[in-house]
Amino acid sequence: MMRRFILAIVLAGTLGHVPVEAQGVPTGFLDRSIDFEGAEYLYQVYVPREYDGSRSWPV
């Protein structure tokens, strides 16, 4: 009985996990820009392929 309960919990936990690719979250080096006081500043942000937003990532 306990084995079935644990299996049900594990399966329920995996159902909520959706890969980044399926979420439509862009990854890799992303080109961005910001306009500030009439000047445009360009920058890049790197988003790891494994990023899913469920944990903190170093900056």
PyMOL CGO cylinders between C-alpha atoms (Angstrom):
from pymol import cmd
from pymol.cgo import CYLINDER

trace = [
    CYLINDER, 0.00, 0.00, 0.00, 2.78, 2.44, 0.91, 0.3, 1, 1, 1, 1, 1, 1,
    CYLINDER, 2.78, 2.44, 0.91, 4.56, 1.61, -2.33, 0.3, 1, 1, 1, 1, 1, 1,
    CYLINDER, 4.56, 1.61, -2.33, 1.48, 2.60, -4.35, 0.3, 1, 1, 1, 1, 1, 1,
    CYLINDER, 1.48, 2.60, -4.35, 1.17, 5.84, -2.42, 0.3, 1, 1, 1, 1, 1, 1,
    CYLINDER, 1.17, 5.84, -2.42, 4.80, 6.78, -3.10, 0.3, 1, 1, 1, 1, 1, 1,
    CYLINDER, 4.80, 6.78, -3.10, 4.42, 5.89, -6.78, 0.3, 1, 1, 1, 1, 1, 1,
    CYLINDER, 4.42, 5.89, -6.78, 1.31, 8.09, -7.02, 0.3, 1, 1, 1, 1, 1, 1,
    CYLINDER, 1.31, 8.09, -7.02, 3.15, 11.02, -5.42, 0.3, 1, 1, 1, 1, 1, 1,
    CYLINDER, 3.15, 11.02, -5.42, 6.12, 10.65, -7.77, 0.3, 1, 1, 1, 1, 1, 1,
    CYLINDER, 6.12, 10.65, -7.77, 3.87, 10.45, -10.83, 0.3, 1, 1, 1, 1, 1, 1,
    CYLINDER, 3.87, 10.45, -10.83, 1.85, 13.47, -9.72, 0.3, 1, 1, 1, 1, 1, 1,
    CYLINDER, 1.85, 13.47, -9.72, 5.07, 15.45, -9.28, 0.3, 1, 1, 1, 1, 1, 1,
    CYLINDER, 5.07, 15.45, -9.28, 6.29, 14.65, -12.77, 0.3, 1, 1, 1, 1, 1, 1,
    CYLINDER, 6.29, 14.65, -12.77, 3.01, 15.66, -14.39, 0.3, 1, 1, 1, 1, 1, 1,
    CYLINDER, 3.01, 15.66, -14.39, 3.55, 19.27, -13.35, 0.3, 1, 1, 1, 1, 1, 1,
    CYLINDER, 3.55, 19.27, -13.35, 7.03, 19.45, -14.88, 0.3, 1, 1, 1, 1, 1, 1,
    CYLINDER, 7.03, 19.45, -14.88, 6.99, 20.92, -18.39, 0.3, 1, 1, 1, 1, 1, 1,
    CYLINDER, 6.99, 20.92, -18.39, 10.27, 21.21, -20.29, 0.3, 1, 1, 1, 1, 1, 1,
    CYLINDER, 10.27, 21.21, -20.29, 11.45, 24.73, -21.14, 0.3, 1, 1, 1, 1, 1, 1,
    CYLINDER, 11.45, 24.73, -21.14, 11.06, 24.02, -24.86, 0.3, 1, 1, 1, 1, 1, 1,
    CYLINDER, 11.06, 24.02, -24.86, 7.36, 23.27, -24.35, 0.3, 1, 1, 1, 1, 1, 1,
    CYLINDER, 7.36, 23.27, -24.35, 6.87, 26.45, -22.30, 0.3, 1, 1, 1, 1, 1, 1,
    CYLINDER, 6.87, 26.45, -22.30, 8.15, 28.63, -25.11, 0.3, 1, 1, 1, 1, 1, 1,
    CYLINDER, 8.15, 28.63, -25.11, 10.84, 30.21, -22.92, 0.3, 1, 1, 1, 1, 1, 1,
    CYLINDER, 10.84, 30.21, -22.92, 13.69, 31.44, -25.13, 0.3, 1, 1, 1, 1, 1, 1,
    CYLINDER, 13.69, 31.44, -25.13, 17.16, 30.20, -24.14, 0.3, 1, 1, 1, 1, 1, 1,
    CYLINDER, 17.16, 30.20, -24.14, 20.73, 30.96, -25.14, 0.3, 1, 1, 1, 1, 1, 1,
    CYLINDER, 20.73, 30.96, -25.14, 22.12, 34.46, -25.76, 0.3, 1, 1, 1, 1, 1, 1,
    CYLINDER, 22.12, 34.46, -25.76, 19.19, 36.87, -26.10, 0.3, 1, 1, 1, 1, 1, 1,
    CYLINDER, 19.19, 36.87, -26.10, 19.66, 40.33, -27.60, 0.3, 1, 1, 1, 1, 1, 1,
    CYLINDER, 19.66, 40.33, -27.60, 17.83, 43.05, -25.70, 0.3, 1, 1, 1, 1, 1, 1,
    CYLINDER, 17.83, 43.05, -25.70, 17.73, 46.85, -25.70, 0.3, 1, 1, 1, 1, 1, 1,
    CYLINDER, 17.73, 46.85, -25.70, 16.52, 49.63, -23.45, 0.3, 1, 1, 1, 1, 1, 1,
    CYLINDER, 16.52, 49.63, -23.45, 15.79, 53.26, -24.30, 0.3, 1, 1, 1, 1, 1, 1,
    CYLINDER, 15.79, 53.26, -24.30, 16.91, 55.74, -21.66, 0.3, 1, 1, 1, 1, 1, 1,
    CYLINDER, 16.91, 55.74, -21.66, 16.75, 59.50, -22.08, 0.3, 1, 1, 1, 1, 1, 1,
    CYLINDER, 16.75, 59.50, -22.08, 16.75, 59.26, -25.86, 0.3, 1, 1, 1, 1, 1, 1,
    CYLINDER, 16.75, 59.26, -25.86, 19.64, 56.81, -26.14, 0.3, 1, 1, 1, 1, 1, 1,
    CYLINDER, 19.64, 56.81, -26.14, 19.30, 53.14, -26.98, 0.3, 1, 1, 1, 1, 1, 1,
    CYLINDER, 19.30, 53.14, -26.98, 21.48, 50.72, -25.01, 0.3, 1, 1, 1, 1, 1, 1,
    CYLINDER, 21.48, 50.72, -25.01, 22.02, 47.21, -26.36, 0.3, 1, 1, 1, 1, 1, 1,
    CYLINDER, 22.02, 47.21, -26.36, 22.86, 44.24, -24.16, 0.3, 1, 1, 1, 1, 1, 1,
    CYLINDER, 22.86, 44.24, -24.16, 22.71, 40.45, -24.10, 0.3, 1, 1, 1, 1, 1, 1,
    CYLINDER, 22.71, 40.45, -24.10, 21.27, 38.09, -21.53, 0.3, 1, 1, 1, 1, 1, 1,
    CYLINDER, 21.27, 38.09, -21.53, 22.21, 34.41, -21.34, 0.3, 1, 1, 1, 1, 1, 1,
    CYLINDER, 22.21, 34.41, -21.34, 19.42, 32.02, -20.34, 0.3, 1, 1, 1, 1, 1, 1,
    CYLINDER, 19.42, 32.02, -20.34, 20.60, 28.44, -19.69, 0.3, 1, 1, 1, 1, 1, 1,
    CYLINDER, 20.60, 28.44, -19.69, 18.85, 25.65, -21.59, 0.3, 1, 1, 1, 1, 1, 1,
    CYLINDER, 18.85, 25.65, -21.59, 17.88, 24.09, -18.24, 0.3, 1, 1, 1, 1, 1, 1,
    CYLINDER, 17.88, 24.09, -18.24, 16.20, 27.27, -16.94, 0.3, 1, 1, 1, 1, 1, 1,
    CYLINDER, 16.20, 27.27, -16.94, 12.67, 26.73, -15.66, 0.3, 1, 1, 1, 1, 1, 1,
    CYLINDER, 12.67, 26.73, -15.66, 12.15, 29.48, -13.09, 0.3, 1, 1, 1, 1, 1, 1,
    CYLINDER, 12.15, 29.48, -13.09, 11.59, 27.08, -10.19, 0.3, 1, 1, 1, 1, 1, 1,
    CYLINDER, 11.59, 27.08, -10.19, 14.96, 27.80, -8.54, 0.3, 1, 1, 1, 1, 1, 1,
    CYLINDER, 14.96, 27.80, -8.54, 17.31, 30.72, -8.07, 0.3, 1, 1, 1, 1, 1, 1,
    CYLINDER, 17.31, 30.72, -8.07, 20.13, 31.22, -10.56, 0.3, 1, 1, 1, 1, 1, 1,
    CYLINDER, 20.13, 31.22, -10.56, 23.33, 33.17, -9.88, 0.3, 1, 1, 1, 1, 1, 1,
    CYLINDER, 23.33, 33.17, -9.88, 23.68, 36.58, -11.45, 0.3, 1, 1, 1, 1, 1, 1,
]
cmd.load_cgo(trace, "trace")
